[in-house]
Amino acid sequence: MLFNKNNNGAAELRAITGNYFANNTFEKVKSEIDFAIDDVAKVVSHAVTNKAQTDYAAGTVNELIRYVQAPVAFLATLKLYQKNDVSHEDSGRKVKIAAEGEKMPWQWQLDKDDQLHLETYYQNVDRLIDYLERTNNTEWFASPQRTKLNSQLMKSAAMFNEYYPIDNSSRLFMLLAPFVREAERIYMKPALGADYEILRAATDLNPTQKTLLEYALAPIPLYALSLAMRRTAFSIIPQGVIRKAISSTQTMNAGEVPTIKDLEIASDWLEDDAETLLDLMKRIRRADVQPTTFIPVNKATNKFFRV
């Protein structure tokens, strides 16, 4: 557990989130904290979250604990708030009438508050990953999530963001990493041939290879996002990224909540654009290769011709 070591868990949550009542019963949110820790661990590995929990239990004070606590606190309290909107009793589910001077919020207000808390959770996961990268955290760099990035051409959120803006979200990049690897396996490896491994593994590329790498990286984010939009819940993707993709299709309802049809259209558009960039990369790669002559050149001065 990351909180309540000295029976002050509610106060700790209040200090981090700024909106959790310090006099709330900690037991009500305890199970949500466990689920939130697992959610964060899916992105940064259980090794990282376990290290933070071990240090916390030992009374150690360090930055790792603080960076892990923040996303867990925001996600756990959000889930608790959502469950408390409706009470569950023997006689059925009920909405409690608030005291005089207060009233229940409208649904759009609840939705907006949920989205705000969720985006704050995402931002804190980003901060956690950036901290792990910046400090060369041992558990992080040894984790499957991090080591798999070494097998990719596109190895970081910063690289991804150069070719398609994702708000520099390290969290989103980690969630998209399986689709990045799939895009590279299906499209880039066959197109690059032996150059794929050279570009992926080399740390000192010559100017020609650097140019080829730039063109090779360009289609990958588009393919990855296209695959993600078809296969995963779009709630994992920041609203700004979704709106950018939807608006690029120039659909009538680009500014509204995207529908399944909107996502399909955007996915098709991204894939089409990726194919254009992939074709451009192929032409760049073939620039130094002399084209094969399929039709022989005949001269009028020759007393023969070839077919």
Long-range contacts (C-beta under 8 A, 24 or more apart in sequence): 1-30, 1-33, 1-34, 1-53, 1-56, 1-57, 2-33, 2-37, 2-52, 2-53, 2-56, 2-65, 2-68, 2-69, 2-72, 3-33, 3-69, 3-73, 4-30, 5-56, 5-57, 5-59, 12-69, 12-73, 13-73, 13-76, 13-77, 16-69, 16-70, 16-73, 16-74, 17-73, 17-74, 17-77, 19-77, 20-73, 20-77, 28-80, 29-76, 29-77, 29-80, 32-75, 32-76, 32-77, 32-79, 32-80, 33-72, 33-73, 33-76, 35-76, 35-79, 36-71, 36-72, 36-73, 36-75, 36-76, 36-79, 37-72, 39-75, 40-68, 40-71, 40-72, 40-75, 40-125, 40-128, 43-125, 43-129, 43-145, 43-171, 43-174, 43-175, 44-125, 44-128, 44-129, 44-132, 44-140, 44-143, 44-145, 44-174, 45-139, 45-140, 45-143, 45-144, 45-145, 45-146, 47-139, 47-140, 47-142, 47-143, 48-132, 48-137, 48-139, 48-140, 48-143, 50-139, 51-139, 63-131, 63-135, 64-131, 64-137, 67-124, 67-127, 67-128, 67-131, 67-132, 68-128, 70-124, 70-127, 70-128, 71-121, 71-124, 71-125, 71-128, 74-117, 74-120, 74-121, 74-124, 75-121, 77-117, 78-114, 78-117, 78-118, 78-121, 81-113, 81-117, 82-114, 85-110, 115-239, 118-235, 119-238, 119-239, 122-169, 122-171, 122-172, 122-238, 125-170, 125-171, 126-168, 126-169, 126-170, 126-171, 129-170, 129-171, 129-174, 130-170, 133-170, 145-174, 145-177, 148-177, 148-181, 149-177, 151-181, 151-200, 152-177, 152-180, 152-181, 152-184, 152-200, 153-184, 153-188, 153-196, 153-199, 153-200, 153-213, 153-216, 153-217, 153-220, 154-180, 154-184, 154-217, 154-220, 154-221, 159-217, 160-220, 160-221, 160-224, 162-217, 163-217, 163-218, 163-220, 163-221, 163-222, 164-221, 164-222, 164-225, 165-241, 165-244, 166-221, 166-238, 166-241, 167-238, 167-240, 167-241, 169-238, 172-236, 172-237, 172-238, 172-241, 175-228, 175-232, 175-236, 176-224, 176-225, 176-228, 179-223, 179-224, 179-225, 179-227, 179-228, 179-231, 180-220, 180-221, 180-224, 182-224, 182-227, 183-219, 183-220, 183-223, 183-224, 183-227, 183-274, 184-220, 186-223, 187-219, 187-223, 187-274, 187-278, 188-216, 188-219, 188-220, 188-278, 191-216, 191-278, 191-281, 191-282, 191-285, 192-216, 192-285, 195-285, 208-288, 211-284, 212-281, 212-284, 212-285, 215-277, 215-280, 215-281, 215-284, 215-285, 216-281, 218-277, 218-280, 218-281, 219-273, 219-274, 219-275, 219-277, 219-278, 219-281, 220-274, 222-270, 222-271, 222-273, 222-274, 222-277, 223-270, 223-271, 223-274, 225-267, 225-270, 226-267, 226-268, 226-270, 226-271, 226-274, 227-267, 229-263, 229-264, 229-266, 229-267, 229-270, 230-263, 230-264, 230-267, 234-258, 234-263, 242-266, 245-269, 245-270
